Amino acid sequence: MKFENLKKNTKLRRWLVLLVVIVLFFVLKDIVSLVLLTFVLSYLSTRISHFFKNKFKIPEKITVILLYLLIIVLVYLALTIYVPMLVTEILKLSTGVQKFYATLKYNNNSVVIELYNWMQNFNIGEKIQKNASLILDYATSFGKSILAFVMAFLFSFFYSYDRKETNAFSKKFERGDLGWLFSDIAYLLRTFSEKFGVVIEAQIMIAAVNTFFSLIFLSLLKFPALLSLGVMVFILSLIPVMGVVVSFVPLAVIGYSIGGIKTVAFVLLAILAIHAFESYFLNPKLMSHKSNLPIFYTFLLLFLGEKLFGVWGLIMSIPAFLFLMELLQVDKNEDDLSSKSLN
């Protein structure tokens, strides 16, 4: 009898279902990145296919196929052209450093000699050997990330391609003996997707602005392949704040090949300026505008999200907060209060 009463209490039931989902996420924490990445890719591909269907009358399945083929082509170009280019430039950089060490200028430079002696006393080589296991862990983690991306890519493609059929089949579970459970899960997923959409739209606008300013700066420094670099900057900018920092590595290496350490310094200053602009103005301002949150709340959520959960915290903190507001019916309660005050 008590269980029947619980099933009739929709609010309490949904909170309990959410609690179970959160516990499952902690238990299955090894696949959290795979689940979230699949969700993000599926959401983006679905929105893009909707746009082309409504705007150009292109069938969704054709759009999904073309979109994922484009991603494969971009990854292929990155692996076959830009990664080797990056490796070549890094090798040139290391060779240049070795030549610098071998010059008479280096041997007669007291500042450099003092720096060399300090590094010798610091025992960097010994510390690297001691932390070899840590480096191995990072390499293993990188391999797992690649595998997670590949699996998320496949899962999201199969879902996006067969979205209508998959959703229709999933609806059958809502008509079974545990229909109330699957209905609540569907409600939670639908609500979170709506809130996530608000945030991802703002992040796309932020990425576009970052790419625009970055391309202007790179063109002034006469960087080659601006179109490809623009695509890279745009994709990395979809990762809030952190993407701007990650993009510095390839840009710095290319900058060194163009104009040496002076160009690298200019690139670093530009990245820091863009990072500060995004972190302290653009991100909070656009996010608050799209989510109807005050800038203070937006900035606080981004800060806490990054500190607690890293990159995923930056991406998911605001939609998670909006999702909780929806479950708590904060906006609805505010509307009720305002209508009572008018009466």
C-alpha positions in Angstrom: 0.0 0.0 0.0 2.8 2.4 0.9 4.5 1.6 -2.4 1.3 2.4 -4.3 1.2 5.8 -2.5 4.8 6.4 -3.4 4.0 5.8 -7.1 1.2 8.3 -6.9 3.5 11.0 -5.4 5.1 12.2 -8.6 7.5 14.8 -7.1 8.9 12.5 -4.5 9.1 9.6 -7.0 11.1 11.6 -9.5 13.5 12.8 -6.8 14.1 9.2 -5.7 14.7 8.2 -9.4 17.2 11.0 -9.8 18.9 9.9 -6.6 19.2 6.4 -7.9 20.6 7.7 -11.2 23.2 9.8 -9.4 24.3 6.8 -7.3 24.6 4.8 -10.5 26.8 7.5 -12.0 29.2 7.3 -9.0 29.2 3.4 -9.0 29.9 3.4 -12.8 32.2 6.4 -12.7 34.5 4.8 -15.3 31.9 5.2 -18.0 30.7 8.7 -17.0 32.8 10.4 -19.7 31.5 8.0 -22.3 27.9 8.6 -21.3 28.3 12.4 -21.2 30.2 12.5 -24.5 27.6 10.4 -26.2 24.9 12.7 -24.9 26.7 15.8 -26.1 27.4 14.4 -29.6 23.8 13.0 -29.9 22.3 16.3 -28.9 24.5 18.4 -31.3 23.9 16.0 -34.3 20.1 16.0 -33.6 20.0 19.8 -33.5 22.0 20.1 -36.7 19.9 17.6 -38.5 16.8 19.4 -37.4 18.1 22.7 -38.7 19.0 21.3 -42.1 15.6 19.5 -42.3 13.6 22.6 -41.5 15.8 25.0 -43.5 16.7 23.0 -46.6 14.3 20.1 -46.5 17.2 17.6 -46.3 16.2 14.3 -44.6 17.6 13.8 -41.2 19.4 10.5 -41.9 21.3 12.0 -44.9 22.3 15.0 -42.7 23.5 12.7 -40.0 25.6 10.6 -42.4 27.2 13.7 -44.0 27.9 15.2 -40.6 29.7 12.2 -39.2 31.6 11.7 -42.5 32.8 15.3 -42.1 34.0 14.6 -38.6 35.9 11.5 -39.9 37.5 13.6 -42.7 38.5 16.3 -40.2 40.0 13.7 -37.8 41.8 12.1 -40.8 43.3 15.4 -41.9 44.4 16.2 -38.4 46.2 12.8 -38.0 47.8 12.8 -41.5 48.7 16.5 -41.9 48.6 18.5 -38.8 49.9 16.0 -36.2 53.0 15.2 -38.3 53.5 18.9 -38.9 53.3 19.4 -35.2 55.8 16.6 -34.5 58.2 18.0 -37.1 58.1 21.5 -35.6 58.6 20.1 -32.0 61.7 18.2 -33.3 63.0 21.4 -34.9 62.4 23.2 -31.6 64.3 20.6 -29.6 67.2 20.7 -32.2 67.3 24.5 -31.9 67.6 24.2 -28.1 70.4 21.7 -28.4 72.3 23.9 -30.8 71.8 26.8 -28.4 73.3 24.8 -25.6 76.3 24.0 -27.8 77.1 27.6 -28.7 79.8 29.7 -27.2 77.2 32.3 -26.4 75.5 29.9 -24.0 78.8 28.9 -22.4 79.7 32.5 -21.7 76.2 33.6 -20.5 76.3 33.8 -16.7 72.5 33.9 -16.4 72.0 30.7 -18.4 74.9 29.0 -16.5 73.2 29.8 -13.2 69.9 28.5 -14.5 71.7 25.3 -15.7 73.3 24.8 -12.2 70.0 25.4 -10.5 68.3 22.7 -12.7 71.2 20.3 -12.0 70.7 20.8 -8.2 67.0 20.3 -8.7 67.6 16.8 -10.1 65.0 17.0 -12.9 66.2 13.8 -14.5 65.9 11.9 -11.2 62.4 13.3 -10.6 61.3 12.3 -14.1 62.5 8.8 -13.4 60.6 8.7 -10.1 57.4 9.9 -11.8 57.6 7.5 -14.7 54.6 5.6 -13.4 52.7 8.9 -13.3 53.6 9.6 -16.9 52.4 6.1 -17.8 49.1 6.7 -16.0 48.7 9.9 -18.1 49.4 8.0 -21.3 46.9 5.3 -20.2 44.3 7.9 -19.4 44.8 9.5 -22.8 44.3 6.1 -24.5 41.1 5.6 -22.5 39.9 9.1 -23.6 40.5 8.2 -27.2 38.6 4.9 -26.8 35.7 6.8 -25.0 35.5 9.3 -27.9 35.4 6.5 -30.5 32.7 4.6 -28.6 30.7 7.8 -28.0 31.1 8.6 -31.7 29.6 5.2 -32.7 26.8 5.3 -30.1 25.8 8.8 -31.0 25.8 8.0 -34.7 23.6 4.9 -34.3 21.2 6.9 -32.0 21.0 10.0 -34.3 20.6 7.9 -37.5 17.8 5.7 -35.9 16.5 8.4 -33.5 12.8 8.0 -34.3 12.9 4.2 -34.3 15.0 4.2 -31.1 12.6 6.6 -29.3 9.5 4.6 -30.5 11.0 1.4 -29.2 12.0 3.1 -25.8 8.4 4.2 -25.4 7.4 0.6 -25.1 9.1 0.4 -21.7 6.8 3.1 -20.4 3.8 0.8 -21.0 5.2 -2.1 -19.0 5.0 -3.0 -15.4 7.7 -0.5 -14.5 6.3 2.1 -16.8 6.3 4.8 -14.0 10.1 4.3 -13.6 10.9 4.7 -17.3 8.4 7.6 -17.6 10.3 9.4 -14.9 13.7 8.6 -16.5 12.3 10.0 -19.8 11.1 13.1 -18.1 14.4 13.7 -16.4 16.3 13.2 -19.7 14.0 15.5 -21.6 14.2 18.2 -19.0 18.0 18.1 -18.7 18.2 18.1 -22.6 16.2 21.3 -22.7 18.4 23.0 -20.1 21.6 21.7 -21.8 20.4 23.1 -25.1 20.3 26.6 -23.6 23.9 26.3 -22.5 25.3 24.7 -25.6 23.8 27.5 -27.8 25.6 30.1 -25.6 28.9 28.1 -25.8 28.6 28.0 -29.6 28.3 31.7 -29.7 31.3 32.0 -27.4 33.3 29.7 -29.6 32.4 31.7 -32.7 33.6 35.0 -31.0 36.8 33.3 -29.8 37.5 31.9 -33.3 36.8 35.4 -34.9 39.3 37.2 -32.6 41.9 34.3 -32.9 41.8 34.4 -36.7 42.3 38.1 -36.8 45.3 37.8 -34.5 46.8 34.8 -36.4 46.4 36.5 -39.7 48.3 39.5 -38.4 51.1 37.1 -37.4 50.9 35.5 -40.9 50.0 32.0 -39.7 49.5 29.5 -42.6 46.3 27.4 -43.1 44.0 29.8 -41.3 40.9 27.9 -42.2 42.1 24.7 -40.6 43.4 26.5 -37.6 40.0 28.3 -37.3 38.2 24.9 -37.3 40.6 23.7 -34.6 40.1 26.8 -32.4 36.3 26.7 -32.8 36.1 23.0 -31.8 38.4 23.5 -28.8 36.5 26.6 -27.8 33.4 24.5 -27.4 35.2 23.3 -24.2 34.6 26.2 -21.8 37.7 28.1 -20.8 40.0 25.0 -21.0 39.7 24.8 -24.8 41.4 28.1 -25.2 44.3 27.0 -23.1 44.7 23.6 -24.9 44.8 25.4 -28.3 48.0 27.2 -27.2 50.2 24.2 -27.7 49.9 23.8 -31.5 49.7 27.5 -32.0 52.9 28.1 -30.0 54.7 25.4 -32.0 53.6 26.8 -35.3 54.4 30.3 -34.1 58.0 29.3 -33.2 58.5 28.0 -36.7 57.3 31.3 -38.1 59.0 33.9 -36.0 60.8 32.2 -33.1 60.3 32.8 -29.4 59.0 36.4 -30.1 56.0 35.0 -32.0 55.4 32.4 -29.2 55.3 35.3 -26.7 52.8 37.1 -28.8 50.7 33.9 -29.0 50.9 33.4 -25.3 49.8 37.0 -24.6 46.9 36.7 -27.1 45.7 33.3 -25.5 45.9 34.9 -22.0 43.9 37.9 -23.2 41.2 35.7 -24.9 41.2 33.4 -21.8 40.6 36.4 -19.5 37.9 37.8 -21.8 36.1 34.5 -22.0 36.4 33.6 -18.3 35.5 37.0 -16.7 33.2 38.6 -19.3 32.0 36.7 -22.3 31.2 33.3 -20.7 29.3 34.7 -17.6 27.5 37.4 -19.7 26.3 35.1 -22.5 25.5 32.2 -20.2 23.5 34.5 -17.9 21.6 36.0 -20.8 20.7 32.5 -22.3 19.9 30.9 -18.9 18.3 33.9 -17.3 20.7 33.6 -14.4 22.4 36.6 -12.7 26.1 36.9 -13.7 27.1 36.2 -10.1 25.4 32.8 -10.1 26.7 32.0 -13.6 30.3 32.9 -12.6 30.0 31.0 -9.3 28.7 27.8 -11.0 31.4 27.9 -13.6 34.1 28.4 -10.9 32.7 25.6 -8.6 32.1 23.3 -11.6 35.7 23.5 -12.8 37.1 23.1 -9.3 35.0 20.1 -8.5 34.7 18.2 -11.8 37.2 19.8 -14.2 36.2 20.3 -17.8 32.9 18.4 -17.5 32.0 20.6 -14.5 32.4 23.7 -16.8 30.1 22.1 -19.4 27.5 20.6 -17.1 27.3 22.9 -14.0 24.9 25.4 -15.4 22.5 22.9 -17.1 22.5 20.8 -13.9 21.6 23.9 -11.8 18.8 24.9 -14.3 17.7 21.2 -14.2 17.4 21.3 -10.4 15.5 24.6 -10.5 13.0 22.9 -12.8 12.6 20.0 -10.5 12.2 22.4 -7.5 9.8 24.4 -9.6 11.6 27.6 -8.6 10.3 29.7 -11.6 6.8 28.4 -11.1 6.7 29.3 -7.5 8.0 32.8 -8.4 5.3 33.2 -11.0 2.7 32.2 -8.4 4.0 34.7 -6.0 4.0 37.5 -8.5 0.4 36.7 -9.6 -0.7 36.8 -6.0 0.9 40.1 -5.4 -0.9 41.5 -8.5 -4.2 40.3 -7.1 
